[in-house]
Amino acid sequence: MPSINLIAFPGAGNLPFYAAAAQGLFERYGISVALETTPSSMYQAQKLVAGEFDLACTAVDNVIAYQEGAGEVALDREPDLFILMGATQIELSFVVSPDIESYADLAGKSLAMDALTTGFAFALYQMLENAGLDPEATELVSVGSTPSRWESVRDGEHAGTLLIEPFTSMARAAGFRVLESSLDTFEHYQGQVFTASRSWANAHKDSVTSFIQGYLDALDWVLDPINRDAAEALLIENLPAVNEKSAGPVLNKLVSPRTGLSPLAAIDMAGLETVLELRSRFAPSKKRLTDPVKYLDLSYYEEAVAARADAR
């Protein structure tokens, strides 16, 4: 049975994979999927392009950045990454320590980032700009993935960071303040997507199509209210940060189309255009990017959707 090695960021957004593993949903389509979580976007990009992983679930800007030669780290070959389907719309919460009451209090403070010029960095730059605070008035520090960033703020190393669930709920419960949510900043914002190398996908077309079908089955299961109790149990079982008290609120965010899993794993084109606009304005190159189709190949997704429809 063919196996797909997937690398993703830790978080509640991986719930469809927990559901798929529990029910053998990928195996129904003749593949197995091994999920590994990444410590940072840099590690993820390097390992994916090097061929150590087949697919990645990542911030859409990471795909764009590395394809534009503007990634945070050097790669061992020229990347040929593309977006094959959506993953999450995502709500990014700008969480700050309890002593920070406004953006003005951030002057001279350090903020924890995954990377400084890729991923969700430019969403934070927009928040700072909207508040009239120059990003250079703060110290931006590359820390890594969400758990590491939250720990650094929790432990007082940095004054704030962008968090997703379940870490936002954990921060609130610990007395930390959400200064702003991406829902307030952007009307449309594409969060995470699935990406692969075009060369690998072309050579493994059946596996890619099977992966999409299995994922869509798992997504349907997660979003079906009849499975809510079981979905909460999977969150508790697989995420140490989630307990019986927090599972419900975390799942509420996850099943909302504005803050969680993308319905039908579709791409929000308006949200993708927002990401391109942010990169055009805030990336060091200031290169104007206007064509979202350049980074997409939805043919695998469209074939998988059609196959699922024929089977029903």
Secondary structure, 3 states (H helix, E strand, C coil): CCEEEEEECCCHHHHHHHHHHHHCCCHHHCCEEEEEECCCHHHHHHHHHCCCCCEEEEEHHHHHHHHCCCCCCCCCCCCCEEEEEEEECCCCEEEECCCCCCHHHHCCCEEEECCCCCCCHHHHHHHHHHCCCCHHHCEEEECCCHHHHHHHHHCCCCCEEEECCCHHHHHHHCCCEEEEEHHHHCCCCCCEEEEEEHHHHHHCHHHHHHHHHHHHHHHHHHHCHHHHHHHHHHHHHHCCCCCHHHHHHHHHHHHCCCCCECHHHCCCHHHHHHHHHHHHHHCCCCCCCCCHHHHECCHHHHHHHHHHHHHC
